[in-house]
Amino acid sequence: MSNFVTIFAGVLIALALIFFAWWMIVGAEGVYLGRRTVIFLYDLYANRYDNVKNYLPEFEHALIAYPLMEAIAPYKAPLVLDVATGTGRIPIALLNHKDFQGRVIGVDLSRRMLHQAALKLDGYLDRASLIWWSAEDLPFADNTFDVVTCLESLEFMTNPKAVLEEMARVLRPGGIVLTTRRINTRFMPGKVWTEDEMRKLLDSFDIDPLADEVWQHDYNKVWGRKRGESSYTGTRPLGEVLRCPACPQSLMVEDEDGYWYCEDCRARARIGDDGVLELYKLET
């Protein structure tokens, strides 16, 4: 009997350890193990990510691109920043919308996810830019973008409040923010917000909450508008809005050798063969 109890206890412990490992790595996508683990996992699954998520173009149009265009109507040429762009979900959805005439800049810390985005955006690079960089310290001036988005990502950030604050900072007064609030909280204790908590957080960053909208099994879409009014920024080339991370008051410019550099401090970043600006490897 004692041998049976010992074996049974061992099996339970083994199952518990397997579940714990699954939860830490798969269920919570590595978020409790730190930023490096999250990035490693996204890099690891980058070429399979879209298949896992099963994105459908018709749904992306109906549930993302169309409502975004409606939110800024009748204007058709916004400057859009997509934070944690991953494989380019929002850029692709917008650029495939028949009325969209704007420009999209995507930022992400997973280099391999950005490579997948670059493959999909081939042919659109005159209207889209991809930057390898952190969401907690966006390399843009205050009040730059007409629209700022961040889908299915905040709960995986090291400091999601800082990310939201940065999104609000670079959004122009009167601009639209679209993000998500995770509602499936089983595997994410301490990493998600209630609707009331999200509203208060947006309010603290001068964002008027507009809607907490049912979207899918795990997420609601959250809409907001930055207080105040200002003119549309409109479509602008990256060189008119990209700031140097080393001296944020200075613009970066592109040279003929495949680099972007700061005219003041001479820091520079390479453009990858796939067109991604590797700001994360800034040479100072």
TISE-566666 format. One record per residue: x, y, z of N, C-alpha, C, O in turn. Coordinates in steps of 0.02 Angstrom, whole numbers, plus 50000, padded with zeros to 5 digits. Layout:
<recs>
XYZXYZXYZXYZ;...
</recs>
This chain:
<recs>
500414993950000500005000050000500435006350000500295011249965;500965006050041501405011950045501745013249979501855019049960;501925007849942502235008649876501745011949827501935016249788;501115009949831500605012949787500525020349802500495024449756;500505022149866500435029149886501025033149862500955038749838;501615030249869502225033749847502215034949771502385040349748;502015029749734501985030349661501455035349640501565039549596;500885035049673500335039649658500535046849672500415051349632;500855047849729501095054549746501605056949696501605062849676;502045052449674502545054349625502235056349559502455061149527;501715052549538501365054249476501035061049481501065065049435;500705062349538500375068849548500885074549546500755079749515;501455073549578501965078749577502225079849507502325085549485;502335074349470502575074849401502075078649357502265082949317;501425076949365500905080249326500865087749344500775091949301;500935089149409500925096149432501505100049401501425105749380;502095096949400502675100249371502595101249296502785106449269;502305096349262502175096949190501685102549177501785106649131;501135102849216500645108149208500965114949222500835119849186;501375115349275501695121649292502145124049235502135129849216;502535119349207502975121149152502565123349091502735128249058;502015119749077501585121649021501295128649032501285132748987;501065129849093500775136449109501275142049101501125147149071;501885141049127502385146249124502605147749052502735153449035;502655142549011502945143448944502405144348890502485148548846;501865140448895501345140748843500745144948864500565149748829;500445143248920499835146648941499945154048952499525158148930;500495155948985500645162948998501175165748951501395171448959;501375161848901501845163948849502485166948879502765171648851;502705164148935503345166048963503365172449002503895174649024;502785175749011502785182449040503045182649112503345187649133;502945177249150503185177149219503925175449224504215175549278;504225173849167504935172049166505365177849141505975177149136;505055183549126505435189449106505425190849031505235186648991;505635196949015505605199348946505995194848898505755193348843;506595192748918507005188848872506655182348852506705180148795;506315179248900505955173048885505385174348836505285170448789;505015179748847504465181448802504725182548731504445179848683;505255186448725505535187748659505795181248627505685180048567;506135177048667506385170748641505815166448613505885163548559;505265166048650504705161948627504395164748563504225160948518;504315171348559504045174248498504515173248439504295171848384;505165173948451505645172548398505595165248376505635163648316;505515160748425505505153648411504915151748366504975147548322;504335154848379503725152848344503525157848289502965157548263;503975162448272503795167748225503525165248159503035167848133;503855160048131503635157848065503005153548067502735151848014;502775151948127502155148048134501595152148168501035149748175;501765158148187501305162148229500635163448195500115162548226;500645165448133500015167048099499575160848092498965161348097;499885155048081499495148948076499175147048143498605144748145;499555148148196499295146648263498695151248278498185149048305;498765157648261498235162448274497655161848225497095164048239;497795158848167497275157748117496935164248096496325164748094;497345169248081497075175648058496735174747990497015171547945;496145177547982495775177247919495705184347892495465188747927;495915185547830495905192247802495225195647807495185201647820;494685191847795494025194947797493835197247867493495202347875;494055193547918493925195647987494365201548006494135206148041;494985201547983495445207147998495165213647967495215218947996;494875212947907494585218847876493965221247915493905227147930;493525216547930492885218447961492965220748033492595225148055;493435217848071493475219048142494045223648163494065225948220;494505225048117495055229548133495085235448085494995241148106;495215234048021495315239547973494685243847965494725249947967;494115240547955493495244347943493325248848002493195254847992;493305246348065493135250848120493655256348132493475261848153;494295254948117494795260248123494665265848072494715271748089;494505263948011494365268947960493725272847976493675278747962;493245269448005492625272748026492765277848082492465283148084;493235276048127493395280448184493705287048162493635292048197;494065286948106494395293148084494045296348024494265301547999;493505293248000493145295847941492935303147952492775305048008;492945307147898493075305347828493805305447808493975304547749;494255306647856494965306947841495215300047820495015295047849;495655299747771495875293247744496625292247746496865286847727;497005297247768497735296747763498085297947830498495302547836;497915293947881498215295047947498925292247951499125287947912;499295294847999499935291848018499785287248078499545289548130;499925280848070499725275748119500355272448148500815270748112;500355271748214500875267948249500575261648277500085261948315;500855255848260500635249448287501175246848335501705244748313;501025247048399501495244848451501435237248460500875234548461;502005233848465502015226548467501685223748405501215219748409;501925225948348501605224248284501655216948266501265214548225;502135213348294502205206248280502325204848207502795207448177;501895200848177501955199148106501585204048061501435202448003;501435209948086501145215148045500395214748034500145216447981;500045212448085499325211448079498955217848060498585217848011;499055223148098498705229448084498955232848021498545235147981;499615233348010499835236247946499525232847885499305236247839;499525226247885499245222647827498505224047820498265225247765;498135223847875497405225047873497255231947845496805232747803;497615237047868497495243847845497705244747773497335247747733;498285242347756498545243347688498125239747635498125241547576;497755234647656497315231147610496615234147608496185231947569;496495239247649495845242747647495845247547588496315251447580;495325247447549495305251347487495335258847498495565262447454;495115261247556495105268447569495715270947606495815277047612;496125266447632496695268647672497245271547627497495268247582;497435277847641497945281247602498525283547647498945287547626;498535281047709499015283347757499655279347759499825275747712;500005280047814500645276647825500615273247893500335275947941;500925267247898500935263547961501655262147981502065260147940;501805263348045502455261648073502335256248126501945257248172;502675250648120502615245248168503245244548209503805244748183;503165243648274503725242948321503655236348358503105234648381;504195232648366504175226348403504885224648427505375226848398;504915220548480505565218348507505765211448482506335209248494;505325207848448505495201348420505735202348348505335203948304;506375201448337506655202548270506365197648219506255199448161;506255191448240506005186548192505275187648175505055186248119;504895190248223504195192048206504195197748155503795197748109;504645202548165504695208048117504905205648048504685208347997;505325200548046505515197747981504905194847945504835195847885;504475191447982503865188847952503415194547927503115194047874;503385199847967502995205747946503275208647882502905210547836;503945209047878504265211947819504115207747756504015210547702;504095201247764503925196947707503225198547681503115198747620;502755199447727502065200847707501985207947679501545209147637;502415212447702502345219447681502765221047620502785226847598;503085216047591503475217147530503015219947476502495217147460;503205225647450502785229047401502415234947432502135239047396;502405235247498502065240847533502565245347570502355249947605;503215244147562503695247547605503745255047591504085258647628;503415257447538503375264647529502845267747575502815273847583;502435263447606501905265847651501925262647720501485263847761;502435258547732502495255247796503225254847817503665253847775;503355255447881504025254847908504005250247969503515250348007;504525246147978504575241548034505205243148073505745243748044;505135243648139505695245648182505775240748238505305239148274;506385238348246506555233848302506735238148362507275240948366;506245238648408506345243148465505825241648519505335238148507;505955244348578505525243248636504915247848637504945253548614;504365245248663503745249148668503755253848728503345258548730;504195252848777504195256948837504535263748827504495268048871;504865264648771505235270848759505225272348684505725271648650;504645274348660504545275148588504955280848560504965286248589;505285279848503505745284848475505385290048431505565291248373;504885293148461504495298148425504325303948472504305303048533;504215309848443504045315648483503335315248509502935311248485;503175319348558502495319948584502015321848527502205325448481;501405319348532500855321648488501005320648414500855324948373;501285314748397501485313548327500955309848286500845311648228;500635304848314500225300148274499485301648278499225303948329;499135300348223498405301048221498065295148254497525295848283;498365289248249498095283048277498675279148307499205278548277;498565276348367499055271848398498685265548419498155265848451;498955259748400498635253348414499115248648450499725249348446;498825243848485499215238648518498735232948535498335233648582;498765227448498498275222048506498605215948538499145213848519;498255213048586498435206648617499155206448642499505201448633;499375211948673500085212348691500225215248760500725213448790;499805219548785499965223148846500125218548905500585219948944;499755213048911499865208548968500525204848964500735201749013;500855205148907501505201848900502095206748906502675204848899;501925212948919502445218048926502745217948997502405216349045;503385219749002503705220349067503375225849109503265225049169;503215231449077502905237049111502335239749068502425244749033;501745236549069501195238449025500945245549037500725248848990;500975247949099500755254849112501215259849076500985264849049;501865258449076502335262749040502195262748966502265267848932;502005256948939501845256448868501225260648852501235264448803;500705260048892500105264048881500255271548886500005275548848;500675273348934500865280348942501235282948881501125288548858;501685278748854502055280648793501585281148733501645285748692;501105276548728500625276848674500235283348676500115286548625;500035285348737499665291548745500105297648730499875302548701;500735297248749501195302848737501285304448664501275310248644;501365299248623501505300448552500875301348511500915303048452;500295300348541499655301448507499475308848509499515311948562;499275311548453499095318648452498425319848487498015315248489;498305325848514497645327348543497095326448491497135328948435;496585322748511496045321048465496155314548429495715312148394;496755311548436496915305348403496575299348435496345299748492;496565293848399496225287648420496725282548445497245281448414;496575279348501496965273748525496515267448523495935267648543;496795262048499496455255548500496915250448531497465249148506;496695247448586497085242248618496615236648639496025236648620;496855231948677496445226348698496515225148773497015226848803;495985222148801495985220348872495835212848876495315210548852;496295209248905496195201948909495635200348958495645202749015;495155196448936494595194548979494625187349000494285185249047;495035183348965495165176448987495765176749035496335177149012;495635176649099496155178049149496415171749184496785172349232;496235165849160496405159749196497155158849204497385156449257;497545160649154498265159449157498675165749166499285165649160;498345171449182498705177749185498575181649250498435187649246;498615178549308498485182249370498975187949379499575187149370;498705193749397499125199549408499345203149345499705208149350;499145200749287499365203749224498805206849183498925209249128;498195206749209497625209249171497255214449212497345215049272;496825218249177496435223549209495695222349199495475219549149;495305224649247494575224749238494405230649193494825234849179;493775230849170493565236449128493645243049165493875247949136;493465243149229493515249349268494245251349277494405257249273;494685246549290495395248049298495685250849234496095255449236;495495248049177495745250449113495505257549099495885261749076;494875258949114494605265649104494975270749146495155276149122;495105269049209495465273749253496175274849230496435280349234;496485269549205497175270049181497205274649119497635278949115;496755273549072496745277849013496605285049032496915289649005;496145286049078495975292749101496585296249130496675302249121;496995292549166497595295449197498105297749146498545301749161;498055295249084498505297149030498165301748980498385302148922;497635305249001497285310048959496925306848900496835310048848;496735300548908496355297048857495635296248881495525293148934;495155298848844494455297748860494245290848835494245289648775;494065286248880493835279648858493195280248817492735283848838;493165276948760492575277248717492165270848720491545271148721;492495265148721492125258848721492565253048742493165252848727;492255248348778492565241948794492135236848758491605234948782;492365234648700491935231248651492085223748647492665221748640;491565219748651491645212548644491975211048577491775213748525;492485206748578492855205448517492945197948505492705195248455;493285194448551493405187348542493445184048611493345187148662;493585177548610493565173548672494015176348726493825176548784;494615178348708495115180448758495145187948769495405190248819;494875191848721495005199148724494375203248707493945201148668;494345209148738493915214548716494345219848683494925220848701;494055223348634494395229148606494235235248649493665236148671;494735239348660494655245448701494825251448658495375251948631;494345256048652494425262048611494485268148656494165268548709;494885272948635494945279248671495135284948625495365283748569;495045290948649495235296948611495625301648657495405303048713;496185304048634496585308548675496245315348680495995318148631;496235318048741495885324348753496205330048713496815330148702;495785334648692496015340348654495885339448579495605334448558;496105344348541496025344048468496665346448435497015350848462;496825343648379497395345848339497285343448268496875339148255;497665346248223497615344348152497915337448142498345335248179;497665333948091497945327548073498675328248055498875332848020;499075323548078499775323348058499825321347985500215324247947;499445316347967499435314147898500045310047879500505309147918;500025307547818500565303347793501225307147790501275312347757;501715304647826502385307647825502905302147820502795296647846;503465303447787503995298447785504305297547854504265301947897;504615291747864504905290247929505415295447951505465296948011;505785298247904506295303147921506035309547952506415313447980;505375310647947505095316747977504855315648048504685320448083;504835309348071504565308048138505025303948183504925303948243;505515300448155505945296048195506465300048234506845303848204;506465299148299506945302648343507495297848365507395291748370;508075300748379508645296748402508535294648475508415298948517;508575288248490508495285948559509035288748606508925289448666;509625290148578510175292648620510105300048637510325302248690;509795303848592509665311048605508985312648574508945314848517;508445311448612507765311248584507515317648551506995317448518;507865323148558507645329248524507875329548452507675334048414;508285324848431508585325048365508265319848318508135314248338;508145321848257507895317248207508445312848180509035314748180;508255306848157508725302448123508595302848048508025303748026;509125302148010509065302547937509385296347906509815293147936;509155294647846509405288747811509975290647765509945295747730;510505286547763511055287747717511025282647659510565278647655;511515282847617511515278547558511825271747571511835267447527;512085270647632512425264447648511995259547688512245254647716;511335260847692510895256347728510875257547802510765252947841;510995263747823510975265547894510535271647905510455275847860;510255272047964509955278247988510415281048042510665277248084;510535287548041510995290448089510735297048116510325300348085;510985298748176510805305048209511305310448188511905309548195;511055315948165511495321348142511865324648200512385327748190;511605323948261511925327048319512445322648352513025324448357;512235316648375512685312348413513025307148369513465303448392;512825306648306513095301948257512945294648272513225290248240;512505293248320512275286348331511955283948267511645287848230;512015277348253511735274848191511455267848200511665264148245;510975266048157510655259548159510595256848088510465260648041;510705250448081510705247248015509995245547992509565244048033;509895245747928509285243047898509435235847877509895234747838;509055231147902509165224147885509025222647812508705226647777;509255216947789509145215047720508395214547703508205215147645;507985213447754507265212947743506905219647749506295219947743;507285225047762506995231647766506815233947836506565239447845;506945229747887506795231647957507355236147984507945234547977;507165241748014507645246148045507845243348113507425242948158;508475241548121508705238048181508935243148234509525243348252;508475247148257508625252348306508865249348372509225252648411;508665243148385508855239848448509615238848452509895238248506;509935238748393510665238048391510985244848375511465245148337;510725250148404510985256848393511715257148412511915255248467;512125259648366512845260548377512975267748397512845272348359;513225268648458513355275448483514095276848487514305282348507;
</recs>
